[in-house]
Amino acid sequence: ENTPCKPASSASIKTASTARAEQLSAEVCLGTDMMTHVTIRPAERADLEPIISLLRVLYKNDVGQELSGLVQEYLDSPSHLVLLAMRDRPIGVLIGSYRLDIDYECRAGLVDAIVVEESVRNQGIGRNLVRAFTRWARRRGCTMLQVVNPNEGFFEALGFKERPMRFQQMPIEEIEA
């Protein structure tokens, strides 16, 4: 059973970012899962430090100096979403976006990163992060979800099918303009 979410921000004067946070909270809220005592909510700029800490776990501390700035861009962009799984503190994060996909001729939700603290894995927290992201993506007209870095077995357990991605990576400065 789920209980209602609290608004992401409790400021009495609504700023544009507060209004956006409240709208996102209403869109993705699954309530507090009474089995896990976890609430999924949109992240805010004040959550930057714990988000970076969780991403360090995902990337085994192999993160660059640009990560904070990129996460801030995700937090500010209407086409991107950062979700937190909360108990008394953040214990999981999903970072995603949506884009047009010419190959599949659709608007696609894209899970860029997802991580749950190791001590609380296998409790449905990651699944609930994906469910909340799916709600957000559907409201933006997405008909497909894609995953950038699939966690071994996690997405398959949710019903995702592996499909080859057809792109290669090259530093842009190495390409002649």
Secondary structure, DSSP 8 states (H G I E B T S, - for coil): -EE----S---SS--HHHHHHHHHHHHH---EETTTTEEEEE--GGGHHHHHHHHHHHTTT---TTHHHHHHHHHH-TTEEEEEEESSSEEEEEEEEEEEETTTTEEEEEEEEEEE-GGG-SSSHHHHHHHHHHHHHHHTT--EEEESS--TTHHHHTT------------GGGS--
